[in-house]
Amino acid sequence: MSLTLENDVMFKAVFDRENEECKAALIDMLNLILERKEDPIQSVIYKNPFNVREIDAQKEGILDIKAETNRDELLDIEMQFTEDEEIVERNLYYHCGMVMQGLATGEKYGKLKKTSAYRF
């Protein structure tokens, strides 16, 4: 097993722990890679990475990192160092689950949170 940031365990150890150093590392990485100079991410709140099924026939998904920014953006951050034949479909399914969770019962559709998925 390789101990680089391409390894899911190492990626999560560096960027997905509930402490200020990990949050700062995640924010810095996102602002750098996404070139968010004009509108930088200033804070993140880690969210439950499980897209839990609501009915038995539904498939669950587990995101590497799920976070919400200071601007109410929901982020799905995935470390993908290997390709598989269903990567596009799986990523779309994960993203759809996040979109569904971005609106509470009774809220107007205009309140839907911006969601973004990033694959590194």
N, C-alpha and C positions, 0 to 999 in steps of 0.2 A: 504494500500500500504506500502510495506516494504522499508525503506530508507537505503538499503545496496548497495554495488557495484554490486550486482546481479540485481538490478533494472536498466533498460535501461537509465532512466533519470539521475540517480545518476552516473552511469558509464560514460555517456557523459559529465556530469558536471565536473567530476574529470579529465578525460583523453582527452576530445575533444573540448576544448576551445582554441581559438587562443591567448594564452598568454604563456609566458616562463615557468610558474609553471606547467601548464597542459602538455606542451610538455615534460618537464623534468620528470614528473610523468609517462607519457606514455613510454618514452625511458627507464627509470629505470625498469618499470614493464616488458617490452619486453625483455630487456637484462637479467633480473633475471630469468624469466620463460623459456626463450629460451636458457639459458645458453650461452650467446654470450660473453664470457670472451675474447676469442682470436680475435674476429671480432665484437666488440660492435657497436650497432647502436649509432651514435653520434648526428644525427639531423633528424627531420621529418618535412615534409611539409604536412599540411592537404589538402586533395583533396575533390572535390565535391563527396559526398557519393551516389549520384543518378546514377544508370545505366539507362540512358534515352533510351527509345526505338527509333529506327530509322525508323521503319515502324509501322503502326497502329496495325498490328497483333502481334507485339512483346510485351512481358511483361516487365514492369519496375521493378527495384529492388532498395531498399534503404539499404545501408550498415550502420552499427553502426558507425564505424570509417574507413575511407579510407585515407591512408597516403603514402607518398613516403619517403624513407630513403635517407641518404647521399650517398648510394651506388646504387641509382636508382632502388631500390626494391619497388614494389607496394604491400601494405599490406591491407588486409581486416581483421579487428579486430571486432569480434562479441561477445557480452555477451549473452549467451544462458543458462538461468537457468531453462527453461522448455523444455521438449521434445515434438515435434509434429511428426505426421506420415510422413511428407514430409521434414524433416530437412535435410536429406542427399541430396535430389534432389534440394532443395532451395539453399543450400550452394554451390553445384556444379554450379547451374545457375548463382549465384552471382559471383563466381570465373571466370567462362567463360566470363562474361561481363567485368571483370577487365583485363583479358588476351587480349581481343579484343581492349581495350583502351590503351594497352601498346605499340602499334605500330602505327605510323602516316602514312598517305597516302604517298606512294612512298618510304618508308623505307624498307630496306632489312630485311628479317626475322631474320637474325643474330643480329639485333638491338632490338629484342623483349625483353622487360623488364622482369626480374624475378618477379613473383607474388607469394604471399603466403597468405593463409587464416588461421586465428587463431580463435578458438572458446574457450571461457573461461566460 
